[in-house]
Amino acid sequence: MTTYRIGVIGLGQRIAHVLAAMQEVGWNLDLVGHVDPAPVGQPILEAAGVPMGRAFASPAELMKAGPFDLLMLGAPNHLHFEHLAFALDQGVPIFAEKPIVRTEAETEALARRLADKAAPPVYVGLVMRSLPIVREVLRRIDGGELGEVVSVDATEHLPPEHGGYLARNWRRKQEWGGSYFLDKVVHDFDIFSRIAGARAERVASFGGRRIFVPERSDRPRQWEDGSAAYALRDAGWAGANDAFESDMDVTDHQVAMVEYANQVRLSFHANSHTALTERRWYVAGTDGTLIADLVRNKLMVRRALFRGKPEKIDYGNVTADAHNGADQAMALDLLAALEGRAAFPVTPYESMEAGLTVMAIDRALETRQVVECAPMWDRYDAAKAGRQLEPAR
Ligand SMILES: NC(=O)c1ccc[n+]([C@@H]2O[C@H](COP(=O)([O-])OP(=O)(O)OC[C@H]3O[C@@H](n4cnc5c(N)ncnc54)[C@H](O)[C@@H]3O)[C@@H](O)[C@H]2O)c1
């Protein structure tokens, strides 16, 4: 079996978890080296028994230790474009974490780069695409079981510790993370476009910060058993000490509405400090309805004109990290793609389109206007075709 020589740029928690999952599902991997000023993923790799390889000062230094079979990119979001632009020029297959890039201008530049010169394959870590329950949702919808999709209602509600971590980690700042939605739910908006079968045509959004604010910093900081609250793991690169007293400038709760080009309508509600966690997609079609409960890993489906019990599928495999085996499934998909046995479940273009949809939602939030997406798609399509329109914001 091939041993994959791997180089990493940005060895944080995420890439460490993905490498651990790759090893767990049977990859032969040789982590040759990494570029990272202070690799947050080190303890995760140590626990998984994956040797870290050598530390290099820059991506160019790392490349001198080649040849590589895979470059993995997992730095904070503001560095994605720079690292991708570098990696694309190396001609080595790339695994890049989501969101693929952070701004509309970066998206267009990347689309133009992909159109411009030969590029190695780019596999983006939109990990929900690999989950069996998500594959089944798409299979049922593609198979016409729900008839035409009419409307979708979806949520992502996080437990307080997760929200508190987001408020202390680099994700709290737009300049590093982009936004709450871009970092946390670009996964969901990728799947929603796929469910709708169209691009977002217009979007609206409201949200703000009402939870992790200094005015609430004197609230109780203990769980019922006396353990410290809002203390989940070290906040890592550019971390802040306190979830309530940080310089956070992204939302901690937000709602959005989307009308897709084919008249599918969607509403979405996210909150980063809830006592009843939920990640749920309710998809209503002309001939049937489904509910995908992504926290409990359960799917429920029923035909519209059927009074019997709904079909229920329990995928089990519920894990504490809320990924429910997705990392292992993605590790297998990545190996299959590299070995040419199957296409990876998501393309860089779908990844860019999911990012743009969320960026339009954030623009609607910021401007308090309904945003018409057509000009954004025109610029993106022009970039994809290698043409230049007026620059994006
Ligand atoms: N697909 C998923 O489900 C999922 C889950 C979590 C995170 N992510 C994504 O993974 C990426 C990393 O997130 P994380 O949770 O691992 O963050 P993290 O803070 O744990 O890791 C980020 C790492 O990048 C390093 N870094 C900072 N500047 C760097 C530079 N100039 N060059 C190289 N490395 C640098 C930091 O030192 C740190 O080790 C983000 O893009 C995030 O959105 C994806």
The ligand as an SDF file (V2000), in Angstrom:
LIG
                    3D

 44 48  0  0  0  0  0  0  0  0999 V2000
  -14.2830   20.8900    8.6110 N   0  0  0  0  0  0  0  0  0  0  0  0
  -14.5430   21.0820    9.8860 C   0  0  0  0  0  0  0  0  0  0  0  0
  -15.4550   20.5080   10.4250 O   0  0  0  0  0  0  0  0  0  0  0  0
  -13.6930   22.0400   10.6690 C   0  0  0  0  0  0  0  0  0  0  0  0
  -13.7150   22.0200   12.0470 C   0  0  0  0  0  0  0  0  0  0  0  0
  -12.8840   22.9040   12.7220 C   0  0  0  0  0  0  0  0  0  0  0  0
  -12.0960   23.7830   12.0060 C   0  0  0  0  0  0  0  0  0  0  0  0
  -12.1210   23.7970   10.6570 N   0  0  0  0  0  0  0  0  0  0  0  0
  -11.2820   24.7460    9.8790 C   0  0  0  0  0  0  0  0  0  0  0  0
   -9.9310   24.3850   10.0550 O   0  0  0  0  0  0  0  0  0  0  0  0
   -9.1070   25.5420   10.0950 C   0  0  0  0  0  0  0  0  0  0  0  0
   -8.3000   25.5580   11.3710 C   0  0  0  0  0  0  0  0  0  0  0  0
   -9.1780   25.5730   12.4900 O   0  0  0  0  0  0  0  0  0  0  0  0
   -8.7340   24.9550   13.8870 P   0  0  0  0  0  0  0  0  0  0  0  0
   -9.9530   24.7380   14.6740 O   0  0  0  0  0  0  0  0  0  0  0  0
   -7.8100   23.8270   13.6610 O   0  0  0  0  0  0  0  0  0  0  0  0
   -7.9360   26.2060   14.4780 O   0  0  0  0  0  0  0  0  0  0  0  0
   -6.7020   26.1460   15.4750 P   0  0  0  0  0  0  0  0  0  0  0  0
   -6.6370   27.4800   16.1020 O   0  0  0  0  0  0  0  0  0  0  0  0
   -6.7860   24.9220   16.3390 O   0  0  0  0  0  0  0  0  0  0  0  0
   -5.4530   25.9410   14.4860 O   0  0  0  0  0  0  0  0  0  0  0  0
   -4.9590   26.9250   13.6370 C   0  0  0  0  0  0  0  0  0  0  0  0
   -3.4670   26.6860   13.5020 C   0  0  0  0  0  0  0  0  0  0  0  0
   -2.9360   27.5750   12.5070 O   0  0  0  0  0  0  0  0  0  0  0  0
   -1.6760   28.0160   12.9740 C   0  0  0  0  0  0  0  0  0  0  0  0
   -1.2270   29.2070   12.2710 N   0  0  0  0  0  0  0  0  0  0  0  0
   -1.4490   30.5060   12.5620 C   0  0  0  0  0  0  0  0  0  0  0  0
   -0.8020   31.2950   11.6970 N   0  0  0  0  0  0  0  0  0  0  0  0
   -0.1660   30.4710   10.8190 C   0  0  0  0  0  0  0  0  0  0  0  0
    0.6750   30.6950    9.6740 C   0  0  0  0  0  0  0  0  0  0  0  0
    0.9830   31.9410    9.2670 N   0  0  0  0  0  0  0  0  0  0  0  0
    1.1600   29.6260    9.0210 N   0  0  0  0  0  0  0  0  0  0  0  0
    0.8560   28.3760    9.4210 C   0  0  0  0  0  0  0  0  0  0  0  0
    0.0840   28.1040   10.4930 N   0  0  0  0  0  0  0  0  0  0  0  0
   -0.4420   29.1390   11.1720 C   0  0  0  0  0  0  0  0  0  0  0  0
   -1.8920   28.2080   14.4720 C   0  0  0  0  0  0  0  0  0  0  0  0
   -0.6660   28.2840   15.1690 O   0  0  0  0  0  0  0  0  0  0  0  0
   -2.7110   26.9750   14.8180 C   0  0  0  0  0  0  0  0  0  0  0  0
   -1.8910   25.8740   15.1720 O   0  0  0  0  0  0  0  0  0  0  0  0
  -10.0570   26.7300    9.9640 C   0  0  0  0  0  0  0  0  0  0  0  0
  -10.0920   27.1360    8.6340 O   0  0  0  0  0  0  0  0  0  0  0  0
  -11.3960   26.1690   10.3700 C   0  0  0  0  0  0  0  0  0  0  0  0
  -12.4720   26.8250    9.7700 O   0  0  0  0  0  0  0  0  0  0  0  0
  -12.8850   22.9270    9.9790 C   0  0  0  0  0  0  0  0  0  0  0  0
  1  2  1  0
  2  3  2  0
  2  4  1  0
  4  5  1  0
  4 44  2  0
  5  6  2  0
  6  7  1  0
  7  8  2  0
  8  9  1  0
  8 44  1  0
  9 10  1  0
  9 42  1  0
 10 11  1  0
 11 12  1  0
 11 40  1  0
 12 13  1  0
 13 14  1  0
 14 15  2  0
 14 16  1  0
 14 17  1  0
 17 18  1  0
 18 19  2  0
 18 20  1  0
 18 21  1  0
 21 22  1  0
 22 23  1  0
 23 24  1  0
 23 38  1  0
 24 25  1  0
 25 26  1  0
 25 36  1  0
 26 27  1  0
 26 35  1  0
 27 28  2  0
 28 29  1  0
 29 30  1  0
 29 35  2  0
 30 31  1  0
 30 32  2  0
 32 33  1  0
 33 34  2  0
 34 35  1  0
 36 37  1  0
 36 38  1  0
 38 39  1  0
 40 41  1  0
 40 42  1  0
 42 43  1  0
M  CHG  2   8   1  16  -1
M  END
$$$$
